[in-house]
Amino acid sequence: MALLTHLLACAFGTGSWVAVNGLWVEVPLLVTVLPEQWDLPSYITIIIQMANVGPLFITLMNRFQPGLLKEVAVIYLVVSVGVIACLLLSFLWNHTSVIAGKSRSIAFLILTFFLSLVDCTSSVTFLPFMMQLQPQYTTTFFIGEGLSGLIPSLIALGQGSGMSSCANVSYEVNITAGNETVESTIFQLETQYFPPNFSTLVFFLLMTAMMLTCLLAFFFLTRQPKVWELSQQQLFPSNIVLNSFDQILDEAADSQLNRGCSCSKDRKGPGDILTEKVSYSLTKLTFIYLLITWVSALTNGVLPSVQSYSCLPYGHTAYHLATTLSSMANPLACVVAMFLPSRSLSLMGFLSIAGTGFGAYNMAIAVMSPCPLLQQSQWGDAIIVLSWVLFTGTLTYVKVMAGVILRSRSRSALVWYGVLEQLGSLLGALLMFPLVNIYGLFKSADYCSLQCPA
């Protein structure tokens, strides 16, 4: 019975961020079809930030009308919306509409909003429900949350999305010279895409199956015996108040808005550093909060908006690998933080500088698009993929350890963690969206027809 409950808790956790993570790893294939093309990541980034109206609404309702929202009913609604949105996306993802004379992926963008709404809202609904079960199942839930990022990445790797080659394509053109019209054939290199091992339809159907599994797991979990009276020591080192947003921030303030970091600051790890109470000066706390804001802006807003411009000049294979491997780096960094924790502010500062350096390289390549450094070299491909993986991994570790430090201080400290994380992510997305889509500071081009200076 206990094993079954662990499996249900894990399956329930996979539904927390699987939809958004699935979108991100499928983007290398989507940009080749949808009319937004290289601008698509910036649209997804800003839509995810807009979807935070969901957790904001839940928070305000719990603050001013406690008990009005029924936790189980809200989760049923949220996950059901996720199942329906994933299913609709499977069939409507490539449908376009003409808006102001331009073709737009309206169906895709609207369904992306609903999927983001589901995942963002899960951060403030799933965990309070898990607190009604025995505490050992909460750890299993976080394992499932980690799988919500890992499984879509593995599926995308198996799909082989983004593979392409250059082909010489001939065109018949009419050339008019005086009163004579002559037909001529011209040849031009163009990018041709290999069909993936399975289609985008199948990929989103697999995401639908994962959301449906989450819904079924939740149905059976609601039938499990609940723990209504537990001492604080039986749960976690902190005070826990059900249906409280503060409590949610205590457990998952370090969850990323668009990638869904799956680590919890309350999970027991070697050394059990999480119960240690450490005092920090105002200057050090300010430094930590500035790091949180800066790192969140980079990882959740600024760099994701230009990932296509940073990677596509090297080809779709590089973009595909950068997207999937950096998505894997997120939960991996959480695991590293759990087993190799460090409260050193010097180390956090060093890693923040290193991660910012990798981000600066990625941004510089995006600015140089479509003719970046080492474009015709395998070294260029390898460096950009490695840079994205290290950028995600190092800054994720910084965010996790910042959460650990603030977790040991007070609940209000973690509340401010969540506020600044949201603020940084929003500012980053709002900054980049007009730069990409209105001012057109980043340039795109067909990979095979590029004519860059030697």
N, C-alpha and C positions, 0 to 999 in steps of 0.2 A: 504493500500500500504506500509506504514511504517513497519507494522508487518511482511509482506511478506519479505521485505528487511532485517529485523532483522533475520528472519529464514534462509534466503539465506546466510547472512554473517556468521551465526553460523555454518551452514552446510559446508561452505567454509573453516572455521577455523578448523573443525574436520579433514580435510584431510592433515593438516600440518605435524603431527607426528604420525598419527594413524598406519601406516605400521610398523614402528620401535617399537612402544609401543606394537603392537600386536605380533610381533616376540618375544619380551622379555617375555611376560606373557605366551606364548605358549611353551617356552623352556623346562619347566618340562616334557611336553609330548614328545617333539622332542628328548630329550637326551636318551629316552628309545628305540628309533628306529634308529636314524641316527648313522653311524659308528664312528663319532667323540665323541659320548657319553658325558662324563663329560667335555671334552675339548671344547665342542661346544660354550659356552659363550665367551671364549677367542677369538675364530674365529670371532664371531659376533662383539665383541668390536673392534678388529683391522680393520675389514671391514668398520665399521661406520666411523672410523677416516680416512680411505682411501677415503671415499665418500665425504670428505670435499673439494675435487678438484672441485666439482660443484659450491659451493658458491665462491671459490677462482677464478674460471674462470669468473663468473658473476661480481665479484668485479673488476677484472683487466680490463674487457671489459668496464665497466662503468667508470673506471678511464681514460683509454687511448683511448677508442673509444665511447664516450658518444653518446647515441642516436642510435647506430648501432643495439643493441638488442632491439627488440620491446617487451615491457613488457607483453602485453596480449598474444602474440604468444609464448613467453617463458613459461608462466604459462600453456597454453594449452598443450605444449609439455611435461612439467614436470609432470602434473597431468595425462596425457594420458599414459606416461611411467609407472606411479604408478599403474594405472588400469590394464594395460597389465601384468606388473610384478606380481601383486597380483593374477591375474587370472592364470597365468602360474604356480605360486608357489602352487596354490591349487591342481594342478594335478601332479606337478613334485617334490614336496618337499622331497619325500622319494626315488627318483631315485638316484642311486649311480653309480660311475664309478671307475674302477681300475686304480690307479696311482702309479707307482713304486711298484707294488705288493700289495698295500693296497687299500681297498675300501674307497672312498671319496664321500662326498655329493657335487659334483661339481655344479650340477644344483641349489641346495639350496643356496650355497655360492654365486654364480654369481647373482642369483635373489635377494639375500639379499643385495648385493652391489647396485643394481639398486634401490631397495626400499630405502636404506639409502641415495643414491644420490638424490632421489626425496625429502625426508624429509629434508635433510640438505640444499638443494637449496631452499626449500620453505621459509626458514628463511630470505632469501635476495630477495624474489620475491613477496610473498603474501602481506606483509605489505605495500610496496609502492603502490600497486594497491588499497588497502583499503583506502589510503589517498586521493584517488580521489573521494570518497564518503563522505557523511556527517559524521562529527566526532563521532556522537553517535553510528554509526555502527561499529566503530573500537573496542569499548568495547565489543560489541556482538561477534566480530571476536575472541577476546581473550577468551571469554567464550567457544566458539567452540574449540579453541586450547586446553583448559583445558579438554574438553570432549574427545579429541583425546587420552588422557591417561586413563581417567576414563572408557569410554565405553568398550575398549578391556579388561580391568581388570574385569568388571562386566560380560562380555561374558565368560571369562576364568573361573570365579567362577561358573557360570552356567554350563559350560562344565564339570567341575569336573576333569580336567586333573591331572594326577600324582597320582591317587589313586592306591594302590597296597596292596597285602597281601603275606604272606609266605606260600608256599605249599610244601609238601613232594613229591618229584619227584623220581620215580624209574628208574634205568638204568640197562640194561643187559650187563654184561662184561664177557669176556673170560679170564680165569686165567690158565696159562700154568704151570704145575708142572711136571718136567721131560718130559716124553713122553705123558702125559695126558693133555687134555684141558678140563677144567670144566667151565660150565656157572654159573655165580653168579649174584645175584641181589643186587644192592646197592641203598641206599636211601639218598637223599640229599635235604636240604632245598634250594629252589630257589624263587626269587621274581616273582610273577605273577601279571600282571597289569589288573585292571578292565577296560573294555571298557568305554570310556567317554560317557557322555550323548549325545554328537554328535561328529563327527569325526573332525580330523584336516582339511580335505577337506572342510567341512562346515564352520569351523572357518575362513579359509582364503577366502572362498567365501563371508562371511560376511564382511571381511576387504575389499574385492573387491567392494562390494556394497557401503561401506562407501566412498571409493575413487571415485566411479562412481557418488555418490551423490555430492561429492565435485566438480567434473567436471561439473555436471549439474547446481549446484548452481553458479559456476563461469560463466557459459554461460549466465544465467539470470542476474547476477550482471553486466555483461558488457553491458546489455541493460538498466541499471538504469542511471538516469541523474547524471553526474559527477560534482563535485565542483572544478572548475579550479582556481577560485580566492577567497581565503579565507584569512582573516587576521591571524596573528600568534595567537592572543587571541582566535579566533574561533576554532583553531585546538587544540594545546597543548601549554604548557608553553615554549616549545623550538622552535627554528627555524627548519623548515622542508623543506628539499630539495628532490623532487621526484627523483627516480632512483639513490639515493646516498647511498652508503654502510654505510657512517657515520650516516645517518638518521636511517638506520635500526638498527644499534647498539644502538642508542638513545632509540629505542622503545623495543628492544628485545635482548639486550646483555646478559641477564641472562638466555636465553633459553639453556637448557642442550643439549649436542650433541647427547646422545643416549636415553634420556628419554623425552625430549621436555617439559621443564617447561613452563607453559602457562601464567605466570603472566607478566604484563607490568608495567614498572615503571611510565608510564604516566596515568594510570587509576586513577581517582579520588577516594580517600578513606577518611576515617574519619581524620579530621585534615588537610587534603590536604598538607602533609608534603613534597610533591614532588617539590613544588615551592620554598621551603625555601633554600636560599643560605647560605652554611656553608663553612668556610675556614678551611683547614686541613694542618698541617705542613708536610714537606717532610717525616719525620719519620712515621707519621700516615698513609700517603699515601702508603709508602713502605710496612707498615704492612698490609694494605688492599689488596694490589696487591699480596703479599706473600700468604695471606689467599685464594685469588681467585685461584692462581696457585695450591696450596696444595689441596683445596677442590675439584677443577675440576679434578685433577689427581686421587683422591680417588673415587669420585662418577662416573666418566665417563670412567676410565681406569683400575685402580688397582682392586677394589673390584668386579665390575661386571664380571671380567675375572675368578674369583674363586668362584662365588656364588654357582655353582653346588657342588664343593668340600666342601663348608661351610654348605650346607643344606642337600644334599642327604644322608649323613651318618645317618641322623635322619629319613629318609624315604621320599617318594615322596609327601606325604601329606604336610609335613613341607616345602619342597621346593616349592610346588605349592602355599601355603599360603604366604610364604616369598616373592615370586616373585610378586604375584598379590597385596598384601596389601602394599608392599613398593612402587609399581607403583602408587597406590592410594595416598600414603603419599606425593608424589611429588606435584600434584595440590593442595592438602589440605594445604601443607606448603605455597604455593603461596597465597592461600586465607587468611591464618592466617597472612602472612606478609602484606597483603593489609589492613586488619582491625586492626591489632596490630603491627604497624611498630615501629621500634626502631633504632635510629642511634648510640646507645651506642657501642663504640668499645670494651668496657669491656665485654658487653653481647655477642657481636660477637665472641670475643676471647674465652669466656667460652663455648659457643655453639660449636665452632670449636673443642675445646679440648674434649667436651662431644661426639660430632659426631665422632671424631678420635678414641676415646675410644671404641665406639660401632664398628667402622670399625676394630680396632685392635682385638677385640674379634672375629669378623667374620673371620678375617684373621688367627688368632690363631687356630680356629676350622678347617679351611681349611688345615692348616699345619698338624694338628693332624689326618686328614682324612686317612684312613676310620674308625678310632677308637677315636672319640673325647670325651670330657667330657659329662657325663650325657646322654650317648647314648641310654640306655635302660629305660630312665625315661621320663615321660611326661613333666617334668620341662625342660629337655634339648630341647624338641621340642618347647615349649612355649618361652623359652629364645632366641633361635636362630631366631624365627620369629619376636619377639619383637625387638631384636637387629637390624635386617635389616630394620624394619619400622622406628625406631628411628634414625638410621644412615642416611637414606634417608631424613627424615623429618627435622632433625636439620641442616644438611649441605645444604639442599635446601634453608632453611630460611636464612642461612648466605649468600649464593650467591645472593639471592634476595635483601637483605638489603645492601650488598656491591654495587650492581648495583644502588640502590636508592641513596646512598651517592655519588657515582661517577657521577650519572646523574645530581645531583644538582651542581656539580662543573663545568664541561665543556664537550663538545662533544669529545674532544681528550682524556679525561680521560676514557670515555666509549669505545673509540676505543682500548685503551690499555687493558681495561677490556676484550674485545672480543679476543684480541691477546693472552693474558695470559691464558684465559679460554681454547682456542684452544691448546695452547702450553702444558698446564698442562694435558689436556685430552690425547693428543698425546703421551707425555712422559710416562704417566701411562700405556697406552695400549702397547707401545713399550717395556716397562720394563717387563710386565707380560707375553706377548706372548711367548718369548723364555723360560721363567721359567716354563710355563705350558706345552708347546708343544715340546720343544727341550730337556731341561734338566730334565723334568719329576719330578719336586720337589714335586708335589702334587699327591697323590695316590688315585685310585678309587677301588671299590670292590662292589660285589653284596650285597645288604643290608641284605638279609636273610641268606646268607652263611658266613657272617662275623664271625670270631672267635677272638674276642678281649679279652684281659686280664680282669679279673673281677676287 
